[in-house]
């Protein structure tokens, strides 16, 4: 069963990396959306380009947020299986799982703000300044979420390394 937990941990790390990648792409697209609303960037403001970038931002934010909650649930399942098998659960593992939940909440806030930014680009709610503000806040929330995910991946790699050292007998429990 240890091999299965080991494989599941690798899958979890992969899901975390996908979340970080989608979040980072969402951040870049949000920045491009913000820049396209500025007349200083490309000579004149381009609301149509901002609209396209914002739609793409919403798509990647959705993927990032979905993978963050999947990582939280999957990490919880791994912890539960370890507990059932009588394997030792490190406090770092519980902390990493909690960080996944925090990443989800920041990602959800970023997603909500990017949707709000998109709404302010439609003709019936047209407000470029409000769209800029919600895009900036979305970028901040997405950056925090991606930073947390990278922190979780670092923790998971550290845990994998420690478990490997314990199996090799280099570290005594």
NUKOL-672707 format. One record per atom (N, C-alpha, C): residue in one letter; z, y, x. Coordinates in steps of 0.2 Angstrom, whole numbers, padded with zeros to 4 digits, always signed. Layout:
<sites>
AZYX/...
</sites>
This chain:
<sites>
X+0000-0006+0004/X+0000+0000+0000/X+0000+0006+0004/X+0003+0006+0010/X+0003+0012+0015/X-0004+0014+0016/X-0009+0009+0017/X-0016+0011+0018/X-0019+0015+0012/X-0017+0013+0006/X-0019+0017+0000/X-0016+0024+0000/X-0010+0025+0002/X-0007+0031+0002/X-0010+0035+0007/X-0012+0032+0013/X-0015+0036+0018/X-0022+0038+0016/X-0026+0034+0012/X-0032+0036+0010/X-0032+0041+0005/X-0027+0041+0000/X-0026+0046-0005/X-0024+0052-0002/X-0020+0052+0004/X-0018+0059+0007/X-0025+0062+0010/X-0029+0058+0013/X-0035+0061+0015/X-0040+0064+0010/X-0040+0060+0004/X-0043+0063-0002/X-0040+0070-0004/X-0033+0070-0004/X-0030+0076-0006/X-0032+0082-0001/X-0032+0080+0005/X-0034+0085+0010/X-0041+0088+0009/X-0045+0083+0007/X-0052+0085+0006/X-0052+0090+0000/X-0049+0088-0006/X-0048+0092-0012/X-0046+0099-0010/X-0041+0099-0006/X-0038+0106-0003/X-0043+0110+0000/X-0047+0107+0005/X-0052+0110+0008/X-0058+0113+0004/X-0059+0109-0001/X-0064+0111-0006/X-0062+0117-0010/X-0055+0117-0012/X-0052+0123-0015/X-0052+0129-0011/X-0051+0128-0004/X-0051+0134+0000/X-0058+0136+0001/X-0063+0132+0002/X-0070+0134+0003/X-0072+0138-0003/X-0071+0135-0009/X-0073+0139-0015/X-0070+0145-0016/X-0063+0146-0014/X-0060+0152-0015/X-0062+0157-0010/X-0064+0155-0004/X-0067+0159+0001/X-0074+0162-0001/X-0078+0158-0004/X-0084+0160-0006/X-0083+0165-0012/X-0078+0163-0016/X-0077+0168-0022/X-0075+0175-0019/X-0071+0175-0013/X-0069+0181-0010/X-0075+0185-0008/X-0079+0182-0004/X-0085+0185-0001/X-0089+0188-0007/X-0090+0184-0012/X-0094+0186-0018/X-0091+0192-0021/X-0085+0192-0022/X-0081+0198-0025/X-0082+0204-0020/X-0081+0203-0014/X-0083+0209-0009/X-0090+0212-0010/X-0095+0207-0011/X-0101+0209-0012/X-0102+0213-0018/X-0099+0210-0023/X-0099+0214-0030/X-0096+0221-0029/X-0091+0221-0026/X-0088+0228-0025/X-0092+0233-0021/X-0095+0230-0016/X-0100+0234-0012/X-0106+0236-0016/X-0108+0232-0020/X-0114+0234-0024/X-0113+0239-0029/X-0107+0240-0031/X-0105+0246-0035/X-0104+0252-0032/X-0104+0252-0025/X-0103+0258-0021/X-0110+0261-0019/X-0111+0268-0020/X-0117+0271-0018/X-0118+0272-0010/X-0112+0271-0007/X-0112+0272+0000/X-0115+0265+0004/X-0115+0260+0001/X-0117+0254+0004/X-0125+0253+0005/X-0128+0253-0001/X-0136+0252+0000/X-0139+0258-0003/X-0137+0264-0002/X-0140+0270-0005/X-0138+0272-0012/X-0138+0267-0016/X-0137+0269-0023/X-0133+0263-0026/X-0129+0264-0031/X-0125+0259-0034/X-0130+0254-0038/X-0129+0248-0038/X-0133+0243-0041/X-0129+0239-0046/X-0128+0241-0052/X-0123+0237-0057/X-0126+0230-0058/X-0133+0229-0058/X-0136+0223-0059/X-0134+0218-0054/X-0134+0220-0048/X-0132+0215-0042/X-0125+0214-0043/X-0121+0219-0044/X-0114+0218-0045/X-0112+0213-0051/X-0116+0213-0056/X-0115+0208-0062/X-0117+0201-0059/X-0122+0200-0056/X-0124+0194-0053/X-0119+0191-0048/X-0116+0195-0044/X-0111+0193-0039/X-0105+0192-0043/X-0103+0195-0048/X-0097+0194-0052/X-0097+0188-0056/X-0103+0186-0058/X-0104+0180-0062/X-0103+0174-0057/X-0106+0174-0051/X-0105+0169-0046/X-0098+0169-0044/X-0094+0175-0043/X-0087+0175-0041/X-0083+0171-0047/X-0085+0172-0053/X-0081+0168-0058/X-0082+0161-0058/X-0088+0159-0056/X-0090+0152-0055/X-0086+0149-0050/X-0086+0152-0044/X-0082+0149-0038/X-0075+0150-0039/X-0073+0155-0042/X-0065+0155-0044/X-0063+0150-0048/X-0068+0148-0053/X-0066+0143-0058/X-0065+0136-0054/X-0070+0135-0049/X-0070+0129-0045/X-0064+0128-0041/X-0062+0134-0038/X-0056+0134-0034/X-0050+0133-0038/X-0049+0136-0043/X-0043+0135-0047/X-0043+0128-0050/X-0048+0125-0052/X-0048+0118-0055/X-0046+0114-0049/X-0049+0115-0043/X-0047+0110-0038/X-0040+0111-0036/X-0037+0117-0036/X-0030+0118-0035/X-0026+0114-0039/X-0027+0114-0046/X-0023+0111-0051/X-0024+0103-0050/X-0030+0101-0048/X-0031+0094-0046/X-0027+0092-0040/X-0027+0096-0035/X-0023+0095-0029/X-0016+0094-0031/X-0013+0099-0035/X-0006+0098-0037/X-0004+0092-0041/X-0009+0090-0046/X-0007+0084-0049/X-0008+0078-0045/X-0013+0078-0041/X-0014+0072-0036/X-0009+0071-0031/X-0007+0077-0028/X-0001+0077-0024/X+0005+0074-0027/X+0007+0076-0033/X+0012+0074-0037/X+0012+0066-0038/X+0006+0064-0039/X+0005+0057-0040/X+0006+0053-0034/X+0004+0055-0028/X+0006+0052-0022/X+0013+0052-0020/X+0017+0058-0022/X+0024+0058-0021/X+0027+0053-0025/X+0025+0052-0031/X+0028+0047-0036/X+0027+0040-0034/X+0021+0039-0031/X+0019+0032-0028/X+0024+0030-0022/X+0024+0035-0018/X+0029+0034-0012/X+0036+0033-0014/X+0038+0036-0019/X+0045+0035-0022/X+0046+0028-0025/X+0041+0026-0028/X+0041+0020-0032/X+0041+0014-0026/X+0037+0015-0021/X+0037+0010-0016/X+0043+0010-0011/X+0047+0015-0012/X+0053+0016-0007/X+0052+0019-0001/X+0046+0022+0000/X+0044+0026+0006/X+0048+0033+0006/X+0049+0035+0012/X+0052+0041+0013/X+0048+0047+0012/X+0050+0051+0008/X+0047+0058+0006/X+0050+0063+0010/X+0046+0066+0014/X+0048+0072+0018/X+0049+0078+0014/X+0054+0082+0015/X+0054+0089+0012/X+0048+0093+0012/X+0044+0092+0018/X+0038+0096+0018/X+0033+0094+0013/X+0033+0087+0011/X+0028+0085+0006/X+0029+0088+0000/X+0036+0089-0002/X+0038+0092-0009/X+0036+0099-0008/X+0037+0102-0003/X+0036+0109-0002/X+0028+0111-0002/X+0024+0106+0001/X+0017+0107+0000/X+0014+0106-0007/X+0017+0102-0011/X+0015+0101-0018/X+0017+0107-0022/X+0023+0110-0020/X+0025+0116-0024/X+0020+0122-0022/X+0018+0122-0016/X+0013+0127-0014/X+0007+0126-0017/X+0005+0120-0019/X-0002+0119-0022/X-0001+0122-0029/X+0005+0122-0032/X+0006+0125-0039/X+0005+0133-0038/X+0008+0135-0033/X+0008+0143-0032/X+0001+0145-0031/X-0003+0141-0027/X-0010+0142-0026/X-0014+0142-0032/X-0012+0138-0037/X-0016+0137-0043/X-0014+0144-0047/X-0008+0146-0047/X-0006+0152-0051/X-0010+0158-0048/X-0010+0159-0042/X-0013+0165-0039/X-0021+0164-0040/X-0024+0158-0040/X-0031+0157-0041/X-0032+0159-0049/X-0028+0157-0053/X-0029+0158-0060/X-0028+0166-0061/X-0024+0169-0058/X-0024+0177-0059/X-0030+0180-0056/X-0033+0177-0050/X-0039+0180-0047/X-0045+0178-0052/X-0045+0172-0055/X-0050+0171-0060/X-0050+0175-0066/X-0044+0176-0069/X-0043+0181-0074/X-0046+0188-0073/X-0044+0190-0067/X-0046+0197-0065/X-0054+0197-0064/X-0057+0192-0061/X-0064+0192-0060/X-0067+0192-0067/X-0065+0188-0072/X-0068+0188-0078/X-0067+0195-0082/X-0061+0198-0081/X-0060+0205-0083/X-0065+0210-0080/X-0066+0209-0073/X-0071+0213-0070/X-0078+0212-0073/X-0080+0206-0074/X-0086+0205-0077/X-0087+0208-0084/X-0081+0208-0088/X-0082+0211-0095/X-0083+0219-0094/X-0080+0222-0089/X-0081+0229-0088/X-0088+0231-0086/X-0092+0226-0084/X-0099+0227-0082/X-0104+0227-0088/X-0101+0224-0094/X-0105+0223-0100/X-0106+0230-0103/X-0111+0231-0106/X-0113+0238-0109/X-0107+0240-0114/X-0105+0236-0118/X-0100+0237-0123/X-0093+0239-0120/X-0092+0238-0114/X-0085+0240-0111/X-0087+0243-0104/X-0092+0246-0103/X-0094+0249-0097/X-0089+0253-0094/X-0087+0251-0088/X-0082+0255-0084/X-0082+0253-0077/X-0086+0256-0073/X-0087+0254-0066/X-0081+0254-0062/X-0077+0260-0063/X-0070+0261-0059/X-0065+0255-0061/X-0065+0253-0067/X-0060+0248-0069/X-0063+0241-0067/X-0069+0240-0066/X-0072+0234-0064/X-0070+0234-0056/X-0071+0239-0053/X-0069+0240-0046/X-0062+0238-0044/X-0057+0241-0049/X-0050+0239-0048/X-0049+0232-0049/X-0051+0229-0054/X-0050+0222-0056/X-0053+0218-0051/X-0059+0220-0048/X-0062+0216-0042/X-0057+0216-0036/X-0055+0222-0035/X-0050+0222-0029/X-0044+0218-0030/X-0041+0218-0036/X-0035+0214-0037/X-0037+0206-0037/X-0043+0205-0039/X-0045+0198-0039/X-0046+0195-0032/X-0049+0200-0028/X-0050+0198-0021/X-0043+0197-0018/X-0038+0201-0019/X-0031+0200-0016/X-0028+0193-0019/X-0029+0192-0025/X-0026+0186-0028/X-0029+0180-0025/X-0036+0180-0024/X-0040+0174-0022/X-0038+0173-0014/X-0037+0179-0011/X-0035+0178-0004/X-0029+0175-0003/X-0024+0177-0007/X-0017+0174-0006/X-0018+0166-0008/X-0022+0165-0013/X-0022+0158-0015/X-0026+0154-0010/X-0031+0156-0007/X-0034+0153-0001/X-0030+0152+0005/X-0026+0157+0006/X-0021+0157+0012/X-0016+0152+0011/X-0013+0151+0005/X-0008+0146+0003/X-0012+0139+0004/X-0018+0138+0002/X-0021+0132+0002/X-0022+0130+0010/X-0024+0134+0014/X-0024+0133+0021/X-0018+0131+0024/X-0012+0134+0022/X-0006+0133+0024/X-0004+0125+0022/X-0006+0124+0016/X-0004+0117+0013/X-0008+0112+0017/X-0015+0113+0019/X-0018+0109+0023/X-0015+0108+0030/X-0013+0113+0033/X-0009+0113+0039/X-0003+0108+0039/X+0001+0109+0033/X+0007+0105+0032/X+0005+0098+0031/X-0001+0096+0028/X-0003+0089+0026/X-0005+0086+0033/X-0008+0090+0037/X-0011+0087+0044/X-0005+0086+0048/X+0000+0090+0048/X+0007+0089+0052/X+0010+0083+0049/X+0011+0082+0043/X+0014+0076+0040/X+0010+0070+0042/X+0004+0070+0042/X+0000+0064+0044/X+0001+0062+0051/X+0001+0068+0055/X+0002+0067+0062/X+0009+0064+0063/X+0014+0066+0060/X+0021+0064+0061/X+0022+0056+0058/X+0018+0055+0053/X+0018+0048+0050/X+0015+0043+0055/X+0010+0046+0059/X+0006+0042+0064/X+0011+0040+0070/X+0014+0046+0072/X+0019+0045+0077/X+0025+0040+0076/X+0027+0040+0070/X+0032+0036+0068/X+0030+0028+0068/X+0024+0027+0065/X+0021+0021+0065/X+0020+0018+0073/X+0018+0022+0077/X+0017+0021+0084/X+0024+0019+0088/X+0029+0022+0085/X+0036+0021+0088/X+0038+0026+0093/X+0034+0032+0093/X+0035+0037+0097/X+0041+0041+0095/X+0042+0041+0088/X+0047+0045+0085/X+0051+0040+0081/X+0058+0041+0082/X+0062+0036+0078/X+0065+0040+0072/X+0065+0037+0066/X+0067+0040+0060/X+0075+0040+0059/
</sites>
